Amino acid sequence: MDGRSGMRAADADREATAERLRVALEEGRLGLHEYDERLGRAYGAKTYADLDEVVADLPGPAPAQRAAVAPAGPPPAPPAATDAGAPVVDSGRGTGWLLAIWSPWLRVAAILTAIWLFASLGSGHLGHYWPVWAIGPWGFFLLMRTVGGHDHGWRPAERRVRARRDRRRRR
């Protein structure tokens, strides 16, 4: 065994190889089955040679200019939606956070009102508007947040979106 190839790999080396495989999967260089198989081999690798064999046919890590910190400038605009399709909070810089906190309430209010309306039409008379018990308190608290301009509850989701965007940028 010669030099580095025969040396034992550390957990950090296995993690770096696993990350490289994940990037290759996201780029479409590996299929899911092949990714899974290579990932198992990477975590079972004992030496650097074993790790090198797992990624031998993949392009090397990102060039230094792509991996470097981006030059200072105006911050990029947040994306229009998260992966789940929900709007991203704009942290008070615009009206995006209003849409983010009120959209779920509007959807639930519409669904509950439709259920109430169909049930009332089915019974032949308009009954008590019971959805108010669910959407009323929720709407009150959203109104207080809107008037106060607070969006603190939405920051963790925004942080996840920013972290995901920053990871993509570092590749």
C-alpha positions as CSV (number, residue, x, y, z in Angstrom):
1,M,0.0,0.0,0.0
2,D,1.4,3.4,-0.9
3,G,1.0,6.7,0.9
4,R,-2.4,8.1,1.3
5,S,-4.3,5.2,-0.3
6,G,-3.4,2.8,2.5
7,M,-4.2,5.2,5.3
8,R,-7.4,4.6,7.4
9,A,-10.2,7.0,6.6
10,A,-11.9,9.0,9.3
11,D,-15.6,9.7,9.8
12,A,-15.2,13.2,8.5
13,D,-13.7,11.7,5.3
14,R,-16.7,9.4,4.9
15,E,-19.1,12.3,5.5
16,A,-17.3,14.4,2.8
17,T,-17.6,11.5,0.4
18,A,-21.3,11.0,1.3
19,E,-21.9,14.7,0.6
20,R,-20.1,14.4,-2.7
21,L,-22.4,11.5,-3.6
22,R,-25.5,13.5,-2.6
23,V,-24.4,16.4,-4.8
24,A,-24.0,13.9,-7.7
25,L,-27.5,12.5,-7.0
26,E,-29.0,16.0,-7.1
27,E,-27.1,16.8,-10.3
28,G,-28.5,13.7,-12.0
29,R,-25.1,12.0,-12.3
30,L,-26.3,9.0,-10.1
31,G,-29.5,7.1,-10.0
32,L,-31.2,6.6,-6.6
33,H,-30.3,2.9,-6.6
34,E,-26.7,3.6,-7.5
35,Y,-26.5,6.4,-4.9
36,D,-27.8,4.1,-2.2
37,E,-25.3,1.4,-3.1
38,R,-22.3,3.8,-3.2
39,L,-23.4,5.5,0.0
40,G,-23.3,2.1,1.8
41,R,-19.8,1.5,0.4
42,A,-18.7,4.9,1.5
43,Y,-19.8,4.4,5.1
44,G,-18.2,1.0,5.1
45,A,-14.9,2.2,3.7
46,K,-11.8,1.6,5.8
47,T,-9.1,3.3,3.8
48,Y,-8.8,6.3,1.5
49,A,-8.5,3.9,-1.4
50,D,-11.9,2.5,-0.6
51,L,-13.4,6.1,-0.6
52,D,-11.6,7.1,-3.8
53,E,-13.0,4.0,-5.5
54,V,-16.6,5.1,-4.6
55,V,-16.3,8.5,-6.3
56,A,-13.7,7.6,-9.0
57,D,-16.0,8.3,-12.0
58,L,-17.5,11.5,-10.6
59,P,-16.2,15.0,-11.3
60,G,-14.1,16.5,-8.5
61,P,-15.2,18.9,-5.9
62,A,-16.4,22.4,-7.0
63,P,-13.7,24.7,-8.2
64,A,-12.3,27.2,-5.6
65,Q,-14.1,30.2,-7.2
66,R,-17.5,28.5,-6.9
67,A,-16.8,27.4,-3.3
68,A,-15.5,30.8,-2.2
69,V,-17.6,33.3,-0.3
70,A,-19.6,35.5,-2.6
71,P,-18.5,39.1,-3.0
72,A,-20.3,41.6,-0.9
73,G,-23.3,43.2,-2.5
74,P,-27.0,43.6,-2.1
75,P,-28.6,40.5,-0.5
76,P,-30.5,38.3,-3.0
77,A,-34.3,38.5,-3.0
78,P,-35.8,35.5,-1.2
79,P,-37.4,32.8,-3.4
80,A,-41.1,33.1,-4.1
81,A,-41.9,29.7,-2.5
82,T,-40.5,27.0,-0.3
83,D,-40.2,23.4,-1.5
84,A,-43.6,22.7,-0.1
85,G,-45.2,25.5,-2.1
86,A,-45.9,27.8,0.8
87,P,-44.9,31.4,0.4
88,V,-41.6,32.6,2.0
89,V,-41.8,35.2,4.6
90,D,-40.2,38.5,3.6
91,S,-39.2,39.4,7.2
92,G,-41.2,42.7,7.1
93,R,-39.4,44.0,4.1
94,G,-42.6,43.9,2.0
95,T,-46.0,42.3,2.0
96,G,-44.8,38.7,1.4
97,W,-45.0,37.9,5.1
98,L,-48.7,39.0,5.2
99,L,-49.5,36.5,2.5
100,A,-47.5,33.9,4.3
101,I,-49.4,34.2,7.6
102,W,-52.9,34.8,6.2
103,S,-53.0,32.2,3.3
104,P,-53.4,29.2,5.6
105,W,-56.2,31.0,7.5
106,L,-58.0,31.9,4.3
107,R,-57.8,28.3,3.1
108,V,-59.1,26.8,6.3
109,A,-61.9,29.5,6.5
110,A,-63.0,28.7,3.0
111,I,-63.1,24.9,3.6
112,L,-65.0,25.2,6.9
113,T,-67.4,27.7,5.4
114,A,-68.1,25.3,2.5
115,I,-68.7,22.4,4.9
116,W,-71.1,24.6,7.0
117,L,-72.9,25.8,3.8
118,F,-73.4,22.3,2.4
119,A,-74.5,21.0,5.8
120,S,-77.0,23.9,6.2
121,L,-78.4,23.4,2.7
122,G,-78.7,19.7,3.3
123,S,-80.8,20.3,6.5
124,G,-83.0,22.9,4.8
125,H,-82.1,25.9,7.0
126,L,-79.1,28.0,7.8
127,G,-77.8,26.9,11.1
128,H,-75.4,28.6,13.5
129,Y,-72.1,29.6,11.8
130,W,-70.0,27.2,13.8
131,P,-66.7,27.8,11.8
132,V,-66.3,31.0,13.7
133,W,-65.2,29.0,16.7
134,A,-62.2,27.7,14.8
135,I,-61.3,30.6,12.6
136,G,-62.3,33.4,15.0
137,P,-59.5,33.1,17.6
138,W,-56.9,32.2,15.0
139,G,-57.9,35.3,12.9
140,F,-57.8,37.5,16.0
141,F,-54.2,36.5,16.7
142,L,-53.2,36.9,13.1
143,L,-54.8,40.3,13.1
144,M,-52.7,41.3,16.2
145,R,-49.5,40.0,14.5
146,T,-50.4,41.9,11.3
147,V,-51.2,45.2,13.2
148,G,-48.0,44.8,15.2
149,G,-46.0,43.8,12.1
150,H,-44.5,40.8,13.9
151,D,-43.4,37.8,11.8
152,H,-41.2,36.1,14.5
153,G,-42.9,32.8,14.2
154,W,-42.1,32.4,10.6
155,R,-38.3,33.0,10.8
156,P,-37.3,29.4,11.3
157,A,-38.9,28.4,8.0
158,E,-37.2,31.3,6.3
159,R,-33.9,30.2,7.9
160,R,-34.3,26.7,6.4
161,V,-35.0,28.2,3.0
162,R,-31.9,30.5,3.2
163,A,-29.7,27.6,4.5
164,R,-30.8,25.4,1.5
165,R,-30.1,28.3,-0.9
166,D,-26.7,28.9,0.6
167,R,-25.8,25.2,0.4
168,R,-26.7,25.2,-3.3
169,R,-24.7,28.4,-3.9
170,R,-21.6,26.8,-2.3
171,R,-21.5,23.9,-4.7
